[in-house]
């Protein structure tokens, strides 16, 4: 039994295989072909964070593959009323075929892994967001080919998305430039463990120098709303706008995991412009996760 808690849980070969299958599944779906591989399978989806893309993509994906998805918020199950996480993991996993979790605490996901009898999928935690990276790498491959040997610029907060891009740099063999304001760098553990694959900057323009892909995220993630004003001041030189994109390669692409705040971390001209792959990136959450489910459920 395999889990997908962090990107480096799987080998580069397996990650590339999942992406190739996702591209094939997308073509199959666009052609109107029916795939019922997960008929009679159930995915439990546990949320303590709100979601648009995660819920819609996993729920739709299970339906398209002939299976069923259960939406379980922390207001609906005993997890939100003090039941030990271990007990919840044992019980839910005895009734379903896989469990997807979008939760604040990465440690809660690890507890599920230790006590679950079915595969666990991290659909976002405070530490990482590996499902998004599958979609991002799929999108780059569709539009540009292999990302191996390319330069990716991460602009903004050293958050969970940044952590997973750090893991992706090693897995997919690209160079990652990370530009953050001072004090907003990625966790030191990630910096230490992946030092050979990343470069740290406090200057967004330098990080974008000749980049093939520029990526950003919101300045204040869920749970950080009280820091919004403080972060707006700290990140004011880290907006991805057309001037910043001019430092990247002329054929560079732009990605954002969404939701986006135009006029803050990205300008409208960039996210809605010709270099943006954001909308394909969002749709590809569906196809990449379908492929992941097929991989985990055999």
Secondary structure as a PSIPRED ss2 file (coil, helix, strand):
# PSIPRED VFORMAT (PSIPRED V4.0)

   1 X C   1.000  0.000  0.000
   2 X C   1.000  0.000  0.000
   3 X C   1.000  0.000  0.000
   4 X E   0.000  0.000  1.000
   5 X C   1.000  0.000  0.000
   6 X C   1.000  0.000  0.000
   7 X H   0.000  1.000  0.000
   8 X H   0.000  1.000  0.000
   9 X H   0.000  1.000  0.000
  10 X C   1.000  0.000  0.000
  11 X C   1.000  0.000  0.000
  12 X H   0.000  1.000  0.000
  13 X H   0.000  1.000  0.000
  14 X H   0.000  1.000  0.000
  15 X H   0.000  1.000  0.000
  16 X H   0.000  1.000  0.000
  17 X H   0.000  1.000  0.000
  18 X H   0.000  1.000  0.000
  19 X H   0.000  1.000  0.000
  20 X H   0.000  1.000  0.000
  21 X H   0.000  1.000  0.000
  22 X H   0.000  1.000  0.000
  23 X H   0.000  1.000  0.000
  24 X H   0.000  1.000  0.000
  25 X H   0.000  1.000  0.000
  26 X H   0.000  1.000  0.000
  27 X H   0.000  1.000  0.000
  28 X H   0.000  1.000  0.000
  29 X H   0.000  1.000  0.000
  30 X H   0.000  1.000  0.000
  31 X C   1.000  0.000  0.000
  32 X C   1.000  0.000  0.000
  33 X C   1.000  0.000  0.000
  34 X C   1.000  0.000  0.000
  35 X C   1.000  0.000  0.000
  36 X C   1.000  0.000  0.000
  37 X C   1.000  0.000  0.000
  38 X C   1.000  0.000  0.000
  39 X C   1.000  0.000  0.000
  40 X C   1.000  0.000  0.000
  41 X C   1.000  0.000  0.000
  42 X E   0.000  0.000  1.000
  43 X E   0.000  0.000  1.000
  44 X E   0.000  0.000  1.000
  45 X E   0.000  0.000  1.000
  46 X E   0.000  0.000  1.000
  47 X E   0.000  0.000  1.000
  48 X C   1.000  0.000  0.000
  49 X C   1.000  0.000  0.000
  50 X C   1.000  0.000  0.000
  51 X C   1.000  0.000  0.000
  52 X C   1.000  0.000  0.000
  53 X H   0.000  1.000  0.000
  54 X H   0.000  1.000  0.000
  55 X H   0.000  1.000  0.000
  56 X H   0.000  1.000  0.000
  57 X H   0.000  1.000  0.000
  58 X H   0.000  1.000  0.000
  59 X H   0.000  1.000  0.000
  60 X H   0.000  1.000  0.000
  61 X H   0.000  1.000  0.000
  62 X H   0.000  1.000  0.000
  63 X H   0.000  1.000  0.000
  64 X H   0.000  1.000  0.000
  65 X C   1.000  0.000  0.000
  66 X C   1.000  0.000  0.000
  67 X C   1.000  0.000  0.000
  68 X E   0.000  0.000  1.000
  69 X E   0.000  0.000  1.000
  70 X E   0.000  0.000  1.000
  71 X E   0.000  0.000  1.000
  72 X E   0.000  0.000  1.000
  73 X E   0.000  0.000  1.000
  74 X C   1.000  0.000  0.000
  75 X C   1.000  0.000  0.000
  76 X C   1.000  0.000  0.000
  77 X C   1.000  0.000  0.000
  78 X H   0.000  1.000  0.000
  79 X H   0.000  1.000  0.000
  80 X H   0.000  1.000  0.000
  81 X H   0.000  1.000  0.000
  82 X C   1.000  0.000  0.000
  83 X C   1.000  0.000  0.000
  84 X C   1.000  0.000  0.000
  85 X H   0.000  1.000  0.000
  86 X H   0.000  1.000  0.000
  87 X H   0.000  1.000  0.000
  88 X H   0.000  1.000  0.000
  89 X H   0.000  1.000  0.000
  90 X H   0.000  1.000  0.000
  91 X H   0.000  1.000  0.000
  92 X H   0.000  1.000  0.000
  93 X H   0.000  1.000  0.000
  94 X C   1.000  0.000  0.000
  95 X C   1.000  0.000  0.000
  96 X C   1.000  0.000  0.000
  97 X C   1.000  0.000  0.000
  98 X E   0.000  0.000  1.000
  99 X E   0.000  0.000  1.000
 100 X E   0.000  0.000  1.000
 101 X E   0.000  0.000  1.000
 102 X E   0.000  0.000  1.000
 103 X C   1.000  0.000  0.000
 104 X C   1.000  0.000  0.000
 105 X C   1.000  0.000  0.000
 106 X H   0.000  1.000  0.000
 107 X H   0.000  1.000  0.000
 108 X H   0.000  1.000  0.000
 109 X H   0.000  1.000  0.000
 110 X H   0.000  1.000  0.000
 111 X H   0.000  1.000  0.000
 112 X H   0.000  1.000  0.000
 113 X H   0.000  1.000  0.000
 114 X H   0.000  1.000  0.000
 115 X H   0.000  1.000  0.000
 116 X C   1.000  0.000  0.000
 117 X C   1.000  0.000  0.000
 118 X C   1.000  0.000  0.000
 119 X E   0.000  0.000  1.000
 120 X E   0.000  0.000  1.000
 121 X E   0.000  0.000  1.000
 122 X E   0.000  0.000  1.000
 123 X C   1.000  0.000  0.000
 124 X C   1.000  0.000  0.000
 125 X C   1.000  0.000  0.000
 126 X C   1.000  0.000  0.000
 127 X C   1.000  0.000  0.000
 128 X C   1.000  0.000  0.000
 129 X C   1.000  0.000  0.000
 130 X H   0.000  1.000  0.000
 131 X H   0.000  1.000  0.000
 132 X H   0.000  1.000  0.000
 133 X H   0.000  1.000  0.000
 134 X H   0.000  1.000  0.000
 135 X H   0.000  1.000  0.000
 136 X H   0.000  1.000  0.000
 137 X H   0.000  1.000  0.000
 138 X H   0.000  1.000  0.000
 139 X H   0.000  1.000  0.000
 140 X H   0.000  1.000  0.000
 141 X H   0.000  1.000  0.000
 142 X H   0.000  1.000  0.000
 143 X H   0.000  1.000  0.000
 144 X H   0.000  1.000  0.000
 145 X C   1.000  0.000  0.000
 146 X C   1.000  0.000  0.000
 147 X C   1.000  0.000  0.000
 148 X C   1.000  0.000  0.000
 149 X C   1.000  0.000  0.000
 150 X C   1.000  0.000  0.000
 151 X E   0.000  0.000  1.000
 152 X E   0.000  0.000  1.000
 153 X E   0.000  0.000  1.000
 154 X E   0.000  0.000  1.000
 155 X E   0.000  0.000  1.000
 156 X C   1.000  0.000  0.000
 157 X C   1.000  0.000  0.000
 158 X C   1.000  0.000  0.000
 159 X C   1.000  0.000  0.000
 160 X H   0.000  1.000  0.000
 161 X H   0.000  1.000  0.000
 162 X H   0.000  1.000  0.000
 163 X H   0.000  1.000  0.000
 164 X H   0.000  1.000  0.000
 165 X H   0.000  1.000  0.000
 166 X H   0.000  1.000  0.000
 167 X H   0.000  1.000  0.000
 168 X H   0.000  1.000  0.000
 169 X H   0.000  1.000  0.000
 170 X H   0.000  1.000  0.000
 171 X H   0.000  1.000  0.000
 172 X H   0.000  1.000  0.000
 173 X C   1.000  0.000  0.000
 174 X C   1.000  0.000  0.000
 175 X E   0.000  0.000  1.000
 176 X E   0.000  0.000  1.000
 177 X E   0.000  0.000  1.000
 178 X E   0.000  0.000  1.000
 179 X E   0.000  0.000  1.000
 180 X C   1.000  0.000  0.000
 181 X C   1.000  0.000  0.000
 182 X C   1.000  0.000  0.000
 183 X C   1.000  0.000  0.000
 184 X C   1.000  0.000  0.000
 185 X C   1.000  0.000  0.000
 186 X C   1.000  0.000  0.000
 187 X C   1.000  0.000  0.000
 188 X H   0.000  1.000  0.000
 189 X H   0.000  1.000  0.000
 190 X H   0.000  1.000  0.000
 191 X H   0.000  1.000  0.000
 192 X H   0.000  1.000  0.000
 193 X H   0.000  1.000  0.000
 194 X C   1.000  0.000  0.000
 195 X H   0.000  1.000  0.000
 196 X H   0.000  1.000  0.000
 197 X H   0.000  1.000  0.000
 198 X E   0.000  0.000  1.000
 199 X E   0.000  0.000  1.000
 200 X E   0.000  0.000  1.000
 201 X E   0.000  0.000  1.000
 202 X C   1.000  0.000  0.000
 203 X C   1.000  0.000  0.000
 204 X H   0.000  1.000  0.000
 205 X H   0.000  1.000  0.000
 206 X H   0.000  1.000  0.000
 207 X H   0.000  1.000  0.000
 208 X C   1.000  0.000  0.000
 209 X C   1.000  0.000  0.000
 210 X C   1.000  0.000  0.000
 211 X C   1.000  0.000  0.000
 212 X C   1.000  0.000  0.000
 213 X E   0.000  0.000  1.000
 214 X E   0.000  0.000  1.000
 215 X E   0.000  0.000  1.000
 216 X E   0.000  0.000  1.000
 217 X C   1.000  0.000  0.000
 218 X C   1.000  0.000  0.000
 219 X C   1.000  0.000  0.000
 220 X C   1.000  0.000  0.000
 221 X C   1.000  0.000  0.000
 222 X C   1.000  0.000  0.000
 223 X C   1.000  0.000  0.000
 224 X C   1.000  0.000  0.000
 225 X H   0.000  1.000  0.000
 226 X H   0.000  1.000  0.000
 227 X H   0.000  1.000  0.000
 228 X H   0.000  1.000  0.000
 229 X H   0.000  1.000  0.000
 230 X H   0.000  1.000  0.000
 231 X H   0.000  1.000  0.000
 232 X H   0.000  1.000  0.000
 233 X H   0.000  1.000  0.000
 234 X H   0.000  1.000  0.000
 235 X C   1.000  0.000  0.000
 236 X C   1.000  0.000  0.000
 237 X C   1.000  0.000  0.000
 238 X C   1.000  0.000  0.000
 239 X C   1.000  0.000  0.000
 240 X E   0.000  0.000  1.000
 241 X C   1.000  0.000  0.000
 242 X H   0.000  1.000  0.000
 243 X H   0.000  1.000  0.000
 244 X H   0.000  1.000  0.000
 245 X H   0.000  1.000  0.000
 246 X C   1.000  0.000  0.000
 247 X C   1.000  0.000  0.000
 248 X C   1.000  0.000  0.000
 249 X C   1.000  0.000  0.000
 250 X C   1.000  0.000  0.000
 251 X C   1.000  0.000  0.000
 252 X C   1.000  0.000  0.000
 253 X E   0.000  0.000  1.000
 254 X E   0.000  0.000  1.000
 255 X E   0.000  0.000  1.000
 256 X E   0.000  0.000  1.000
 257 X C   1.000  0.000  0.000
 258 X C   1.000  0.000  0.000
 259 X C   1.000  0.000  0.000
 260 X C   1.000  0.000  0.000
 261 X C   1.000  0.000  0.000
 262 X E   0.000  0.000  1.000
 263 X C   1.000  0.000  0.000
 264 X C   1.000  0.000  0.000
 265 X C   1.000  0.000  0.000
 266 X E   0.000  0.000  1.000
 267 X C   1.000  0.000  0.000
 268 X H   0.000  1.000  0.000
 269 X H   0.000  1.000  0.000
 270 X H   0.000  1.000  0.000
 271 X H   0.000  1.000  0.000
 272 X C   1.000  0.000  0.000
 273 X C   1.000  0.000  0.000
 274 X C   1.000  0.000  0.000
 275 X C   1.000  0.000  0.000
 276 X E   0.000  0.000  1.000
 277 X C   1.000  0.000  0.000
 278 X H   0.000  1.000  0.000
 279 X H   0.000  1.000  0.000
 280 X H   0.000  1.000  0.000
 281 X H   0.000  1.000  0.000
 282 X H   0.000  1.000  0.000
 283 X H   0.000  1.000  0.000
 284 X H   0.000  1.000  0.000
 285 X H   0.000  1.000  0.000
 286 X H   0.000  1.000  0.000
 287 X H   0.000  1.000  0.000
 288 X H   0.000  1.000  0.000
 289 X H   0.000  1.000  0.000
 290 X H   0.000  1.000  0.000
 291 X H   0.000  1.000  0.000
 292 X H   0.000  1.000  0.000
 293 X H   0.000  1.000  0.000
 294 X H   0.000  1.000  0.000
 295 X H   0.000  1.000  0.000
 296 X H   0.000  1.000  0.000
 297 X C   1.000  0.000  0.000
 298 X C   1.000  0.000  0.000
